[in-house]
Amino acid sequence: APSGKEVTLTLVVTGDARIDTDYTLLKTMTIPIGTSLVSISLDSVDDTLNENDETVIINIDTVVNGVKGPLPTGQQQAAMVTIINNDPAPTVTLSVGTDTGNIVENGGTTTVTATLSATSAFDVTVSLVKTGLATEGVDYTLGTEISIAAGTQAKAITLASIDDSLNEIGETVIIDINAVINGEELGTQTQTVTILNDDGVPTVSLSVARVSIDEDVGTTTTEF
C-alpha cells in the first residue's frame, strides 16, 4: 500500500556476474510518498569474451520507513537475472618467430605462437601435429600443446634445433593445428621451419695395406 513517508530500500547483489563489468545497477531505490511501486534499470555491459551465461541475484538488504514482506523461514526477497553470452569461441592462428622460416642447426631456436581473435573467459588449448623431413627428438624439440590462459590472447612455445655432424640437406618442420579446445582453427593453419645444415662435406682419403705384392699370389686391401 502507499505510504505517507518516503520508503528507501538498499539492495545487495551477488551471483557470478560482476557489477560495473557485466552489468550496471543502482543499489538504492526510493519509493515516493503516496506511491507503492518504483522501478530501476539493470543494464548489461557488452564485451567480447566467450564465456558462460552469468547470473545477477538481487536481495533487499535494508528498508527505511518500511519492512520486508513476510516470507517462509529461510527464504529471502530475491530476484535473479541471467545475462546470456553472445560471443562465439575465438579463432586461432599460428605464426613462427623467424621472418625467413629458417633456423641454424647449431643452437637455432624460434617461437611458435598461437594467437586468438579475441580474449576468452576460458583457457584455450591448441594441440599440434608435426611432420616434415626433420625428425622430432633427433633434429629438433617442440612441445605438442600451446595453452593460452583465460584473459590472454596469445602464447608462444620454443622450437629448438639439435646439432649433429651429418652433412645433409636442410630439413623441414611442418607444424599444423590438430585440435582446439574452447576455440576454433581459422581455416587451415600451417607453418614451416627449415633447419639449415651447417656441416661440411666429408673428406675422403685412400690407403693400401701393402704397397708391393707378389705377382703370382699377392693381395692387399684398399681402404677409403
C-alpha angles and dihedrals in degrees: 000000000000116000132220088224133060109260119212124193127190118205134212118206128200136160132101095288114093121230114240089012102058099013144357125231135160111237095211131063126191121200109201123229113280096019130098103196138051133167134208127189128249108197126188120228115224121228137165098242121123099224146141121280108274130218133219115199114195123198134175109248105179138356125207115204091004144053135237113264116259115266135174114278113284096019125112137203093260139152127188128209123188120211107211116219114237101178121104125225111279123255121238130223129186128220138169127222099234120085093205097044089235135112129181121252096232108066096336118159139170137169129251109206131193113202128191125219087228137359116270135211087227132066108257118213120198116192118202136211119205127203136151136099095300118087118228112237091019104053101015147355126230133158121247098226140042114204117199111197120229111271094026128095107208144022131189132204128190129254109200127187122228115223123228137166098243121121101225144142121275108281124218131222111201114197123196135170111253100182142343127214114207092003144051133244112248102235111304113333114201129163127183127203121186120209106214118220115240100180120105125230112276120256120236125217130184128213138167127210094225126020094203130038136176116269097230104040105004122137136166138171129247120209130193 
